[in-house]
Amino acid sequence: MGPIRARDGGGIGGGGAEEEKAARDSSGTRRKSALAGELEACAGHEKDGALLLAGAGAGRVADFKRGSQNIGLLAKTPLGYTRPVKRNNARKRRIQNLIYDALERPRGWALLYHAFVFLIVLACLILAILTTFKEYEDDSGHWLVVLETFTIFIFGSEFVLRIWAAGCCCRYKGWRGRLKFARKPLCILDIFVLIASVPVVALGNQGNVLATSLRSLRFLQILRMLRMDRRGGTWKLLGSAIYAHSKELITAWYIGFLSLILASFLVYLVEKDVETTDVLDRDNVTPTQDFDTYADALWWGLITLTTIGYGDKTPKTWAGRLLAGTFALIGVSFFALPAGILGSGLALKVQEQHRQKHFEKRRHPAAGLIQAAWRYYATNPVREDLIATWRFYETVISLPCFSSFCMQSICRSTRSLE
């Protein structure tokens, strides 16, 4: 009988749990039926507002459980769950954003720092040029080492801060994201210039062969000028202008190239047998040819049609001069066309950018004006044919609870308005 009593006891306990679950289900069913009865007495737009608020209230009352289906349409976390944000993390994120914007997207006071860096790089270039003069070599070399040391410290600190602040962007979070940021072309350029500057500063103005050969690395400061435009706005503008006028540029270069080939060939045929005398000294006179090969003619044609004119090779016969003058008039016209095409293309692109900025400044005020006009139109009390449903939502939201009395009073008021 003992085991039978245990089973009976277990059955009694199980029956109590089942009764408690049945009671909860029945209470939930009564609550749902009551809410459904209240909603049936309302109009369609009021029913939508009541359902919206009922769902929001249920979401607030229900506790967060792992695996629950209370998930927003565009959210990855449940609607009733908010992840706590630590104050230290928020302050760190704010500092990262400030540093990243100052280094990558400089505006306002950040431009002063970039102007200061530009002046330092320019001073390093000037001192590197002065070291090539014998009379200024010692003094300029000393000050160049001092300024290079200061520059390495600034650029090294800036590079470390740039890598750390890149974590504020989603694609550069973590050590993988920072490695991805460090693989950008300008970051690789910074690393290369920093590594090349260290041995130059370490050796200083020593007179050994290694120090003398490494002094030429000082002119790598020219590459630091590229970092002034971190976002590449200048190159993007130039590339967009070239792409927009690519057909015109290809046409001009094609005709200019044909003129160069034809002019060089004809002048070579006329001038290849003409010899000139180059006086080396009073006793030795050596006859030479300016257009000994077709490559000499191509060199002359390129220098002539691009209006450089070194004068090292010139046609000597009248036929050669006539051909040179004719093709110079034709070729120079087509070789000068790309400059005008690029100039007009850049002007059009800059004008388009100004127009886009003008549009961006006025888009948000225009959108706000349109929204305000629509709200006034939708809530105009004079027109009886317009029903602003959001008014009823505001009325329902202001109620503390969904009692049948409140819902019936809302329905009576709306029916009287109709």
VMD Tcl script that draws the C-alpha trace (Angstrom):
set ca {
  {0.00 0.00 0.00}
  {2.99 2.30 0.55}
  {3.97 2.59 -3.09}
  {0.32 3.00 -3.96}
  {0.03 5.94 -1.52}
  {3.17 7.48 -3.04}
  {1.66 7.23 -6.48}
  {-1.57 8.64 -5.12}
  {0.32 11.49 -3.48}
  {2.18 12.17 -6.72}
  {-1.11 12.10 -8.56}
  {-2.61 14.56 -6.10}
  {0.41 16.88 -6.45}
  {0.24 16.64 -10.24}
  {-3.46 17.39 -10.11}
  {-2.77 20.56 -8.10}
  {-0.26 21.79 -10.67}
  {-2.69 21.05 -13.47}
  {-5.44 22.94 -11.63}
  {-3.14 25.93 -11.12}
  {-2.21 25.92 -14.85}
  {-5.87 25.61 -15.79}
  {-6.69 28.56 -13.53}
  {-4.00 30.70 -15.22}
  {-5.29 29.71 -18.65}
  {-8.87 30.49 -17.70}
  {-7.88 33.90 -16.29}
  {-5.95 34.66 -19.47}
  {-8.91 33.56 -21.56}
  {-11.28 35.77 -19.54}
  {-8.87 38.70 -19.91}
  {-8.64 38.16 -23.68}
  {-12.41 37.81 -24.02}
  {-12.94 40.99 -22.01}
  {-10.45 42.88 -24.18}
  {-12.10 41.48 -27.30}
  {-15.52 42.58 -26.04}
  {-14.21 46.08 -25.40}
  {-12.59 46.26 -28.83}
  {-15.75 45.16 -30.61}
  {-17.56 48.25 -29.34}
  {-14.99 50.56 -30.94}
  {-14.66 51.79 -34.47}
  {-12.00 50.43 -36.82}
  {-9.40 53.15 -36.28}
  {-9.97 53.07 -32.47}
  {-9.55 49.30 -32.54}
  {-6.17 49.70 -34.21}
  {-5.03 52.14 -31.56}
  {-6.28 49.92 -28.74}
  {-4.53 46.88 -30.20}
  {-1.33 48.90 -30.52}
  {-1.44 50.01 -26.92}
  {-2.47 46.59 -25.65}
  {0.53 45.03 -27.34}
  {2.82 47.69 -25.93}
  {1.43 47.21 -22.42}
  {1.86 43.44 -22.66}
  {5.41 43.94 -23.78}
  {6.12 46.13 -20.78}
  {4.54 43.78 -18.27}
  {6.07 40.59 -19.60}
  {9.49 39.77 -18.32}
  {12.34 39.16 -20.73}
  {12.92 35.45 -21.32}
  {15.56 33.91 -23.51}
  {14.02 32.42 -26.61}
  {10.87 34.57 -26.46}
  {9.25 35.73 -29.69}
  {8.84 39.38 -28.60}
  {11.21 40.49 -31.33}
  {10.93 43.75 -33.26}
  {10.68 43.76 -37.02}
  {13.96 45.63 -37.51}
  {15.61 44.82 -34.18}
  {17.90 41.98 -33.20}
  {17.01 42.10 -29.52}
  {13.59 41.78 -27.83}
  {11.49 44.93 -27.58}
  {11.31 44.88 -23.80}
  {15.05 44.41 -23.36}
  {17.59 47.21 -23.31}
  {21.25 46.44 -22.90}
  {22.80 48.60 -20.18}
  {25.51 50.95 -21.39}
  {28.42 51.58 -19.10}
  {29.46 55.16 -18.55}
  {33.12 54.41 -19.19}
  {32.33 52.77 -22.53}
  {30.20 55.74 -23.58}
  {32.99 58.14 -22.68}
  {35.53 56.02 -24.55}
  {33.31 55.88 -27.63}
  {32.84 59.65 -27.52}
  {36.59 60.24 -27.34}
  {37.19 57.81 -30.19}
  {34.62 59.58 -32.36}
  {36.19 62.95 -31.58}
  {39.72 61.80 -32.46}
  {38.61 59.91 -35.58}
  {36.68 62.90 -36.91}
  {39.60 65.23 -36.17}
  {42.11 63.03 -38.02}
  {40.00 61.59 -40.85}
  {37.31 64.25 -41.36}
  {38.86 67.50 -40.08}
  {36.58 70.47 -39.54}
  {36.85 73.65 -37.53}
  {39.63 73.56 -34.98}
  {40.99 70.26 -36.35}
  {42.12 72.09 -39.50}
  {44.61 74.03 -37.37}
  {46.39 70.80 -36.44}
  {46.57 69.67 -40.07}
  {47.88 73.10 -41.10}
  {50.56 72.81 -38.38}
  {51.57 69.35 -39.69}
  {51.73 70.72 -43.23}
  {54.07 73.51 -42.12}
  {56.33 71.00 -40.34}
  {56.57 68.81 -43.47}
  {57.25 71.89 -45.61}
  {60.02 73.02 -43.22}
  {61.60 69.54 -43.44}
  {61.58 69.75 -47.24}
  {63.18 73.20 -47.22}
  {65.92 72.06 -44.83}
  {66.52 68.94 -46.93}
  {67.01 71.16 -49.98}
  {69.40 73.42 -48.08}
  {71.55 70.43 -47.14}
  {72.50 70.07 -50.82}
  {74.33 73.44 -50.66}
  {77.89 73.28 -49.39}
  {77.72 76.54 -47.43}
  {74.49 75.55 -45.61}
  {75.09 71.84 -45.20}
  {76.19 71.76 -41.54}
  {73.63 74.15 -40.04}
  {70.67 72.88 -42.05}
  {71.66 69.25 -41.35}
  {71.64 69.87 -37.58}
  {68.24 71.55 -37.57}
  {66.89 68.92 -39.95}
  {67.77 66.13 -37.51}
  {66.03 68.00 -34.68}
  {62.93 68.65 -36.76}
  {62.90 65.08 -38.09}
  {62.95 63.72 -34.53}
  {60.01 65.93 -33.61}
  {58.19 64.89 -36.80}
  {58.68 61.18 -36.10}
  {57.27 61.64 -32.60}
  {54.20 63.51 -33.89}
  {53.49 61.13 -36.76}
  {54.07 58.05 -34.61}
  {51.66 59.30 -31.94}
  {49.14 60.25 -34.60}
  {49.36 56.82 -36.22}
  {48.75 55.06 -32.89}
  {45.80 57.34 -32.12}
  {44.41 56.82 -35.61}
  {44.50 53.02 -35.22}
  {42.90 53.20 -31.76}
  {40.18 55.67 -32.78}
  {39.25 53.60 -35.84}
  {37.40 51.26 -33.46}
  {34.48 53.71 -33.39}
  {33.52 52.49 -36.88}
  {31.66 49.19 -37.07}
  {33.86 47.80 -39.84}
  {37.06 48.56 -37.90}
  {36.09 47.10 -34.51}
  {38.38 44.58 -32.85}
  {41.91 43.73 -33.81}
  {40.80 42.35 -37.18}
  {39.09 45.62 -38.02}
  {42.13 47.63 -36.98}
  {44.36 45.44 -39.16}
  {41.97 46.14 -42.01}
  {42.29 49.87 -41.31}
  {46.09 49.60 -41.18}
  {46.08 48.03 -44.66}
  {44.70 51.19 -46.23}
  {47.11 52.80 -48.75}
  {47.67 55.98 -46.74}
  {48.34 54.02 -43.54}
  {50.88 51.88 -45.40}
  {52.46 55.10 -46.68}
  {52.70 56.45 -43.11}
  {54.37 53.26 -41.93}
  {56.85 53.32 -44.83}
  {57.82 56.96 -44.26}
  {58.20 56.43 -40.50}
  {60.43 53.38 -40.99}
  {62.53 55.22 -43.58}
  {62.95 58.27 -41.32}
  {64.23 56.38 -38.29}
  {67.67 55.37 -39.71}
  {68.19 58.87 -41.12}
  {67.67 60.40 -37.68}
  {69.68 57.66 -35.95}
  {72.77 58.17 -38.11}
  {72.49 61.94 -38.10}
  {75.24 63.92 -39.84}
  {77.92 61.27 -39.64}
  {80.44 61.22 -42.46}
  {80.49 57.49 -43.17}
  {79.30 56.02 -46.41}
  {76.10 54.55 -44.96}
  {74.95 57.89 -43.53}
  {75.71 59.65 -46.80}
  {73.72 57.13 -48.83}
  {70.76 57.27 -46.47}
  {70.52 61.05 -46.63}
  {68.64 60.75 -49.90}
  {65.77 59.20 -47.92}
  {65.08 62.64 -46.51}
  {63.30 63.51 -49.71}
  {60.66 60.92 -48.84}
  {59.11 63.82 -46.96}
  {57.50 64.63 -50.32}
  {55.30 61.55 -49.85}
  {53.96 63.05 -46.63}
  {52.28 65.73 -48.71}
  {49.90 63.02 -49.95}
  {48.56 62.48 -46.45}
  {47.16 66.01 -46.32}
  {44.18 64.76 -48.35}
  {43.28 61.66 -46.35}
  {39.88 61.19 -47.95}
  {41.21 61.59 -51.50}
  {38.76 64.32 -52.49}
  {41.22 65.85 -54.96}
  {41.91 62.57 -56.73}
  {38.22 61.64 -56.79}
  {37.37 64.98 -58.37}
  {40.08 64.59 -61.00}
  {39.08 60.99 -61.72}
  {35.42 61.90 -62.11}
  {36.31 64.71 -64.53}
  {38.49 62.38 -66.61}
  {35.80 59.68 -66.65}
  {33.07 62.14 -67.65}
  {35.14 63.46 -70.61}
  {36.96 60.27 -71.50}
  {35.69 60.18 -75.09}
  {36.88 63.71 -75.85}
  {40.27 63.04 -74.26}
  {40.76 59.79 -76.18}
  {39.88 61.52 -79.45}
  {42.34 64.39 -78.85}
  {45.16 62.04 -77.79}
  {44.54 59.72 -80.73}
  {44.75 62.48 -83.34}
  {47.76 64.02 -81.61}
  {49.54 60.65 -81.57}
  {48.89 60.18 -85.29}
  {50.26 63.66 -85.98}
  {53.39 62.85 -83.96}
  {54.04 59.57 -85.80}
  {53.50 61.06 -89.26}
  {55.49 64.25 -88.65}
  {58.44 62.33 -87.17}
  {58.50 59.87 -90.07}
  {58.40 62.54 -92.81}
  {61.05 64.68 -91.14}
  {63.25 61.60 -90.71}
  {62.97 60.79 -94.43}
  {63.98 64.33 -95.38}
  {66.74 64.90 -92.77}
  {68.36 61.47 -92.37}
  {71.14 62.12 -94.95}
  {71.92 65.68 -93.86}
  {75.17 66.01 -91.92}
  {76.12 68.82 -89.61}
  {79.54 69.77 -88.26}
  {80.15 69.95 -84.56}
  {83.34 71.84 -83.72}
  {85.04 70.07 -80.83}
  {88.22 72.06 -80.94}
  {90.20 74.10 -83.45}
  {91.79 71.09 -85.11}
  {89.13 68.34 -84.98}
  {85.88 68.78 -86.84}
  {83.40 65.85 -86.54}
  {80.42 65.57 -88.91}
  {77.19 64.38 -87.17}
  {73.56 63.75 -88.06}
  {70.68 65.12 -85.95}
  {68.23 62.53 -87.31}
  {70.42 59.46 -87.44}
  {67.60 57.09 -86.37}
  {63.83 57.19 -86.30}
  {64.00 57.41 -82.51}
  {65.79 60.76 -82.86}
  {62.93 61.94 -85.07}
  {60.34 60.79 -82.51}
  {62.20 62.65 -79.77}
  {62.25 65.81 -81.90}
  {58.54 65.44 -82.75}
  {57.52 64.95 -79.10}
  {59.53 67.94 -77.90}
  {58.27 70.13 -80.73}
  {54.54 69.24 -80.63}
  {54.39 69.62 -76.85}
  {55.87 73.14 -77.23}
  {58.92 72.37 -75.05}
  {61.57 72.94 -77.73}
  {64.98 72.01 -76.29}
  {66.67 72.86 -79.60}
  {69.12 69.95 -79.50}
  {67.76 68.63 -82.82}
  {66.46 70.87 -85.59}
  {65.74 70.30 -89.30}
  {68.36 71.85 -91.60}
  {66.69 71.65 -95.01}
  {63.87 73.85 -96.25}
  {61.66 70.81 -96.89}
  {62.22 69.64 -93.31}
  {61.43 73.08 -91.91}
  {58.24 73.33 -93.98}
  {57.07 69.94 -92.74}
  {57.97 70.85 -89.17}
  {55.98 74.10 -89.31}
  {52.93 72.43 -90.90}
  {52.74 69.58 -88.42}
  {53.50 71.91 -85.52}
  {50.33 73.90 -86.30}
  {48.28 70.71 -86.56}
  {49.82 68.74 -83.69}
  {49.97 71.54 -81.15}
  {46.23 72.13 -81.59}
  {45.39 68.54 -80.64}
  {48.04 68.24 -77.92}
  {46.62 71.37 -76.25}
  {43.02 70.10 -76.31}
  {43.28 67.79 -73.23}
  {44.22 70.74 -71.02}
  {41.10 72.65 -72.03}
  {38.90 69.55 -71.72}
  {40.17 68.80 -68.21}
  {39.83 72.45 -67.19}
  {36.19 72.65 -68.29}
  {35.47 69.22 -66.77}
  {36.87 70.23 -63.39}
  {34.88 73.47 -63.45}
  {31.66 71.55 -64.18}
  {32.35 69.02 -61.40}
  {33.03 71.76 -58.85}
  {29.82 73.50 -59.89}
  {27.94 70.21 -59.49}
  {29.37 69.73 -55.99}
  {28.27 73.22 -54.97}
  {24.79 72.51 -56.35}
  {24.66 69.24 -54.38}
  {25.70 71.00 -51.15}
  {23.05 73.65 -51.78}
  {20.45 70.91 -52.23}
  {21.53 69.07 -49.07}
  {21.22 72.24 -46.99}
  {17.63 72.80 -48.12}
  {16.38 69.22 -48.20}
  {15.71 68.85 -44.46}
  {13.87 72.19 -44.09}
  {11.79 71.34 -47.18}
  {10.89 67.92 -45.74}
  {9.90 69.53 -42.43}
  {7.74 72.07 -44.27}
  {5.98 69.35 -46.25}
  {5.31 67.32 -43.09}
  {3.95 70.36 -41.26}
  {1.69 71.20 -44.21}
  {0.36 67.64 -44.31}
  {-0.34 67.61 -40.57}
  {-2.27 70.85 -40.92}
  {-4.17 69.45 -43.89}
  {-4.96 66.14 -42.17}
  {-6.11 67.75 -38.90}
  {-8.07 70.62 -40.38}
  {-11.25 70.82 -38.22}
  {-13.13 72.76 -40.88}
  {-13.28 69.85 -43.31}
  {-15.57 67.15 -41.98}
  {-14.61 64.58 -44.62}
  {-11.07 64.24 -43.24}
  {-10.44 61.83 -40.36}
  {-7.07 62.15 -38.67}
  {-6.62 58.70 -37.15}
  {-3.64 59.72 -35.06}
  {-5.94 61.92 -32.96}
  {-7.75 58.83 -31.73}
  {-4.43 57.15 -31.01}
  {-3.43 60.09 -28.86}
  {-6.76 59.90 -27.05}
  {-6.33 56.20 -26.33}
  {-2.70 56.65 -25.27}
  {-3.69 59.26 -22.73}
  {-6.00 56.79 -20.98}
  {-4.49 54.93 -18.00}
  {-6.17 51.61 -18.82}
  {-8.60 49.97 -21.25}
  {-11.75 49.80 -19.19}
  {-15.10 49.18 -20.84}
  {-16.43 52.48 -19.52}
  {-13.57 54.48 -21.12}
  {-13.88 52.67 -24.41}
  {-17.65 53.17 -24.49}
  {-17.26 56.90 -23.77}
  {-14.74 57.19 -26.63}
  {-17.10 55.40 -29.00}
  {-20.03 57.66 -27.97}
  {-17.95 60.82 -28.45}
  {-16.75 59.75 -31.90}
  {-20.24 58.75 -33.00}
  {-21.58 62.13 -31.90}
  {-18.87 63.82 -34.00}
  {-19.91 61.79 -37.01}
}
mol new
graphics top color blue
foreach p $ca { graphics top sphere $p radius 0.5 }
foreach p [lrange $ca 0 end-1] q [lrange $ca 1 end] { graphics top cylinder $p $q radius 0.2 }
display resetview
